[in-house]
Amino acid sequence: GGALATVVAALAVFLAVTLWPPGPAPVVLQAELTAEDVELRFNARWDASAGVLELTRSAGTAAPEGQDYELWVIDDTGVPRSLGLLREPVTQVSSVLAPGLTLAVSLEPEGGSPGDAPTGPVLAAAALAEG
């Protein structure tokens, strides 16, 4: 009895996996933010299924003493919105994003911009695209 139940369960799983089409592929957005004047590069990857943006500093060093890198997202209105500080080589941020939004990294005073927009220079930026 138990062996028959195991065979039936295995057959049901096999049929479910092979006969039902897979769901839609999860949306993944990517961008490579590079700086023109300094050796600084961030790779961004956002996975819609997790709702998490992962930013990896792939070139360059941490922000200078007394300053922080700050991550911004800019939509088609041109208004930046802070997504947080980039103090570690890899930073994860929960966010809802879409293709075409621009990610930018600015150099700010320690603790980040005191206002709702970058106050320091924008060092790197790139648009998110499906990839």
Number of C-alpha atoms within 10 A of each C-alpha: 5 7 8 9 10 11 11 12 12 12 12 11 11 11 11 11 11 9 8 8 8 8 6 6 7 10 15 20 21 20 21 21 23 20 18 10 8 11 11 17 22 24 17 22 21 27 17 16 10 13 15 17 22 17 24 18 20 16 15 13 12 15 17 12 8 9 17 23 26 25 24 21 20 17 16 9 6 10 11 18 16 19 18 18 21 22 14 14 14 14 16 17 15 12 13 12 19 16 15 15 17 21 23 25 29 23 23 22 18 16 13 22 21 11 8 10 14 21 14 17 10 17 18 21 23 21 20 23 17 13 10
